[in-house]
């Protein structure tokens, strides 16, 4: 599977966490541009100040799936927010999930397993940005997984985006259950890469990014956030893969 779906959610830290989530989205987007991968936005929920509460997007072509497979987990940022007058360093988090896009043979979804709702797309602050109900919410009844998409102005395209996201989440759930059935020793050998695991800290005052899994640091944060991820990706594959 060469395509991969990235989900980024703002975690602890309020608006600063949403701004950090947007920084991560831009970092992966620019890295994709450098690599020549195609990108498709599946869903996003922006905030008034330019942050993102949530964003999901697909990257395809090349080796997108294998390159970014170690990015899943909790990313932590330490910096002085622009809104912080006292100059105190603020710590916030964002969660990244890396979901390989399934092939048709990997996930079978029957129409009678779905509850599909339409609603009006909303923007920052909750105001409606479309008069028609073009946004789509899909509930997969057997698993209870709920996905939505409002990134397109066309309901059919939003439904297609939501189905792409749903199939990836169903596959992730199948893999999670498979992992649970393995022995604890086997699970520790494979490694979790769970969403709850803190994997990386972006320390702005020290201009340093540290990956806690391999205890390795890199400098020049701004350059890395501008998509210069090659060294980090290569080191992770060498140390973990």
Secondary structure, DSSP 8 states (H G I E B T S, - for coil): ---EEEEEEE-SSHHHHHHHHHHHHHHHHHHHHHHT-EEEEEEEEE-TTS-EEEEEEEEESTTHHHHTTT--EEEEEEE--TT-TT---EEEEEEEEEEE---TTT----GGGEEEEEE--B-GGG-BS-SS--EEEEEETTTTEEEEE-SSSSHHHHHHHHHHHHHHHHHHHHHHHHHHHS-HHHHHHH----TTSEEEEEETTTTEEEETTTTEEEE-HHHHHTT--HHHHHHHHHHT-
